[in-house]
Amino acid sequence: LVARNDADGNGSLDIDEFTALMESLMSKQRQEREAKRAKALEMERERSVLEARTSCWICESWQAIELTWSGEANAVWAFTSLDDFRRATPLVKDAAGIFRCTVMMPPDQVW
C-alpha cells in the first residue's frame, strides 16, 4: 500500500501522499456506502416504468402507523427496518405519560 502511493519513491509517505491515500480510501468507502444504500432502497417487486420513477407514499399505499411505548424513561427513540435501523425516530411523551410517534410504512412492512 505504501509502495503504490509513494510518488517520490523514498519508501515512506509524506503528508501530501498520506493525505491523497486517505482521501482515495474515504472516497471509495463513500461510494461503497452509497451503492449499498441505493441497493437497499430498491423495491423487490416489479414496477411499471412510470411507478419506478417515483417513491410516492400514496401510489404505494403506505400507511400511517402509530408507535407507542409506556414506561419510565427520559427519552424514547424507535429504529425501524424501513431504513435498515439507521435513523432514530423520537417518540414524544403525551399528558398520560405514553411516548408516541407516527411513521409512514409500506403495506408489506405492517403486520
VENRACOR-V476450 format. One record per residue. N is the residue number from 1. PHI is phi in radians with two decimals (NA if undefined). PSI is psi as a letter, one per 30 degrees, with the letter a starting at -180 (none if undefined). BURIAL is I if it has 9 or more other C-alpha atoms within 8 Angstrom, else O. Layout:
N|PHI|PSI|BURIAL ; N|PHI|PSI|BURIAL
This chain:
1|NA|e|O ; 2|-1.14|e|O ; 3|-1.06|e|O ; 4|-1.19|f|O ; 5|-1.89|g|I ; 6|-1.54|i|I ; 7|-1.14|e|O ; 8|-1.60|f|O ; 9|1.23|g|O ; 10|-1.58|g|O ; 11|1.51|g|O ; 12|-2.55|l|O ; 13|-1.70|k|I ; 14|-1.45|l|O ; 15|-1.05|e|O ; 16|-1.19|e|O ; 17|-1.17|e|I ; 18|-1.11|e|I ; 19|-1.07|e|O ; 20|-1.09|e|O ; 21|-1.10|e|I ; 22|-1.09|e|O ; 23|-1.10|e|O ; 24|-1.21|e|O ; 25|-1.15|e|O ; 26|-1.14|e|O ; 27|-1.11|e|O ; 28|-1.10|e|O ; 29|-1.08|e|O ; 30|-1.10|e|O ; 31|-1.12|e|O ; 32|-1.13|e|O ; 33|-1.11|e|O ; 34|-1.15|e|O ; 35|-1.16|e|O ; 36|-1.14|e|O ; 37|-1.12|e|O ; 38|-1.09|e|O ; 39|-1.16|e|O ; 40|-1.15|f|O ; 41|-1.45|f|O ; 42|-1.12|k|O ; 43|-1.37|k|O ; 44|-1.60|g|O ; 45|-1.98|l|O ; 46|-1.29|k|O ; 47|-2.29|l|O ; 48|-1.21|l|O ; 49|-1.04|e|O ; 50|-1.16|e|O ; 51|-1.18|e|O ; 52|-1.12|f|O ; 53|-1.51|f|O ; 54|-2.26|l|O ; 55|-2.12|h|O ; 56|-1.25|k|O ; 57|-1.10|e|I ; 58|-1.20|e|O ; 59|-1.04|e|O ; 60|-1.68|g|O ; 61|1.06|h|O ; 62|-1.12|l|I ; 63|-2.15|k|O ; 64|-1.37|k|O ; 65|-2.11|k|O ; 66|-1.61|k|O ; 67|-1.76|k|I ; 68|-2.32|l|I ; 69|-2.65|k|O ; 70|-2.16|k|O ; 71|2.66|l|O ; 72|-1.40|k|O ; 73|-2.91|l|O ; 74|-1.53|e|O ; 75|-2.67|k|O ; 76|-2.32|k|I ; 77|-2.20|k|O ; 78|-1.99|k|O ; 79|-1.96|k|I ; 80|-2.15|l|I ; 81|-1.29|f|O ; 82|-0.98|e|O ; 83|-2.01|g|O ; 84|1.06|h|O ; 85|1.03|h|I ; 86|-1.54|e|O ; 87|-2.01|k|O ; 88|-1.57|k|I ; 89|-1.94|k|O ; 90|-1.30|k|I ; 91|-1.73|k|I ; 92|-1.82|k|I ; 93|-1.38|k|I ; 94|-1.58|a|O ; 95|-1.10|f|O ; 96|-1.48|f|O ; 97|1.50|g|O ; 98|-1.73|k|I ; 99|-1.47|k|I ; 100|-2.45|l|I ; 101|-2.78|l|I ; 102|-2.05|k|O ; 103|-2.21|l|O ; 104|-1.61|k|I ; 105|-2.30|k|I ; 106|-1.22|l|I ; 107|-1.03|e|O ; 108|-1.33|f|O ; 109|-1.84|g|O ; 110|-1.89|k|O ; 111|-2.58|none|O
